[in-house]
Amino acid sequence: MTTKWIAIWVTLFLLSTDFSLFSKTGKAAKPMDMPSWEKVNIILPKYSKFTVIDTETRMKFRVQRRAGSRHADVQPLTSHDTKIMKKIYNGKWSWRRRSIIVQNGKVKIPGSMHGMPHGAGALKNNFPGHFCIHFYGSTTHRTNHMDLSHKLMILKAAGRLESHLAGPDPYEVVNAYIAGLKEKDRTIVSVVSMQPANWTDLFRVIEAVRISHMTVLPIEDVSQELNLSIPVQVDWFIKGVGAKKFRGNIELIRVSHTDPWKIDTLSFLEKNELMEQLQ
């Protein structure tokens, strides 16, 4: 075994516990129930008012549900609530997904929101339109499937992200990794990454990223492997550089057949020449 692979295995062993999922007290968040959209649709009917709590900043604001059949279309209640929401998004409206907890009385429900005003709005709240909140089983207006980023944020809010991504599917890990980079979410990328990285600086230079193609084999064909090299095509938009295309492999490794797959982040960043952008 080469020195490189020895280092990789040692790093993977040391990072088998993802400390980013723990609170400042060192205790893991207790997993929450994830009621289906059908149930949430009843719990939070049209015109109901409830509180949105951002899981990263712990900031909270009040909203009212105005519409939505596949997810909740909501608006901040007041201009003050709009101000808090915009602060959560660092002063700029964005389609970026964020994990949230919705609280209605004593009921708490994990969810995911984006931060872009769109469509119509009816409240005097200095918010030009409405925004969307997704719950487990919610879909967009154009698809019958959960949006991957929203799904990951809901799992994160529920404290179930790590267990979900500990399954045997390496392709799901790759998709989650790219989604985590797109949403600039440290928790998601840390869960599936073999090594730590300077995520803060990396997120600053990544303006957009998506997988345009990935070669997928049946899970049973890779079930006995401990390392994989998955061919992908990734489209980037890098700040100060512009559009870039990567055609190559993402390397994954796991310690045993029962351990989760982890992505060799340093190798992937080097192949995409992103390490140069961080210097």
LINMO-V125843 format. One record per backbone hydrogen bond with DSSP energy under -0.5 kcal/mol. CO is the residue of the C=O (numbers start at 1). NH is the residue of the N-H. If there is no record, write none. Layout:
CO_NH + CO_NH
This chain:
2_6 + 3_7 + 4_8 + 5_9 + 6_10 + 7_11 + 8_12 + 9_13 + 10_14 + 11_15 + 13_16 + 16_18 + 17_19 + 18_21 + 19_22 + 21_29 + 23_26 + 27_23 + 33_110 + 36_39 + 36_40 + 37_41 + 38_42 + 39_42 + 39_43 + 40_44 + 42_45 + 45_48 + 48_65 + 50_63 + 51_103 + 52_54 + 52_61 + 53_101 + 54_58 + 59_54 + 61_52 + 62_77 + 63_50 + 64_75 + 65_47 + 67_73 + 70_139 + 71_73 + 72_74 + 72_133 + 73_66 + 73_67 + 74_131 + 75_64 + 78_82 + 79_83 + 80_84 + 81_85 + 82_86 + 83_87 + 84_88 + 85_89 + 86_91 + 87_90 + 89_92 + 94_115 + 98_113 + 99_55 + 100_111 + 101_53 + 101_103 + 102_104 + 102_109 + 103_51 + 104_107 + 107_104 + 109_102 + 111_100 + 112_134 + 113_98 + 115_94 + 115_117 + 118_130 + 123_125 + 127_129 + 130_118 + 131_74 + 132_114 + 133_72 + 134_112 + 135_138 + 136_37 + 145_140 + 147_151 + 148_152 + 149_153 + 150_154 + 151_155 + 152_156 + 153_157 + 154_158 + 155_160 + 155_161 + 156_159 + 158_32 + 160_164 + 161_165 + 163_166 + 164_167 + 167_261 + 168_170 + 169_173 + 170_174 + 171_175 + 172_176 + 173_177 + 174_178 + 175_179 + 176_180 + 177_181 + 178_182 + 179_183 + 180_185 + 181_184 + 184_186 + 185_189 + 186_190 + 187_191 + 188_192 + 189_193 + 192_263 + 197_199 + 198_202 + 199_203 + 200_204 + 201_205 + 202_205 + 202_206 + 205_207 + 205_239 + 208_237 + 210_212 + 210_235 + 213_233 + 214_216 + 218_221 + 218_222 + 219_222 + 219_223 + 222_225 + 226_254 + 228_252 + 229_231 + 230_250 + 231_215 + 232_248 + 233_212 + 233_213 + 234_236 + 234_246 + 235_210 + 236_244 + 237_207 + 237_208 + 238_241 + 238_242 + 242_238 + 244_236 + 246_234 + 248_232 + 249_251 + 250_230 + 251_264 + 252_228 + 253_262 + 256_259 + 262_253 + 263_194 + 263_195 + 263_265 + 264_268 + 265_269 + 266_270 + 267_271 + 268_272 + 269_274 + 269_275 + 270_273 + 274_278 + 275_278 + 276_279
